[in-house]
Amino acid sequence: MEYYEEQRAGLGLRLKEEIDQHAKWITRNSDIPRIRKGGYRRVNIKVFPCYIVYIIHENILWILAIANSHKKPEYWIKRKDEVS
């Protein structure tokens, strides 16, 4: 968020709002996105080149990362093994 705020005032806040909105959608619709190879699910954030990665483990939703799809897009992959 800091990066986007430095690019333009208010843009970091816009990203936070988008993340919050998508996280709420995920809590209501967590089973809709397909399970990807590796056992995780992903929801793209429409306005930014980012996505939310999550898994459901023992009926608990775990958000593993909010990742930039252009910069090290799978840096978070090891986190999945720590949860499951």
N, C-alpha and C positions, 0 to 999 in steps of 0.2 A: 504494500500500500504506500509505503514511503516513496518508493521509486515513482509511482504514478502521481503522487502529490507534488513531487519535485518537477515533474513534467508540466503539470498545469494545476493550479489551485482548485481544489474541489474534486479532482479526479480520483484521488485516493479514497475519499469518502464515498464516491460513486461505486468504486470497487467493493468497499465494505458492504454497502447496501445490496449490491448484486449478490455477494457471497451469502449474506443473511437471508435474502429472498430464496436463493437456490437451496440453502441448507434447510429451510422450512419445507420446501417442496420435497426434498429428499426424505425428511422424517415422515411425511404423509404418503409418499409413493416410492419407498426404498426398493421395492421389488420390481419396479417397471424397467429401469435400465438393465440391459443384458449383463450377465456375468461374463467377464472377459477371461482370456487365458491368464491363469495366475490367480483366479478366484476373486477378483475385485470388480467393483462397478465404478462407473465414471459418468459424471454429468458435466457437460461443457457450460461455461459461463458465457452467455451469448454476446455480451458487449465487449469483453476483454479476451485476449488469447490465453485463457486460463481454464482449468477444470478442477472439479472436486473429485477426489478419489476416496472411496469408502468400501468397507466390508460389513457384513452382518455376521457376528460371531456370538453364538450362544444367546441369540435374540437381542443382542446389543449392537447398535449401529456405531461403528468406529470410523470417524473421518481421519484418514491417514495423511492426506495432504491437500493443499490447494496449490496446484502446480501450474507453472507457465508452460504452455505447449510449445514454446520456441527455445527456451533456455533449460537445458538438462531436464527434459520432460519426464524422465522416469527415475529421478534421484531418490524418490521415496520408496522404491520397490522393496527394499530390505525391511521396511517398517511392517509390511504385511506379515512377515514371518514372526516378528516379535509379538504380534497380537494373537495370531492363530496357532 
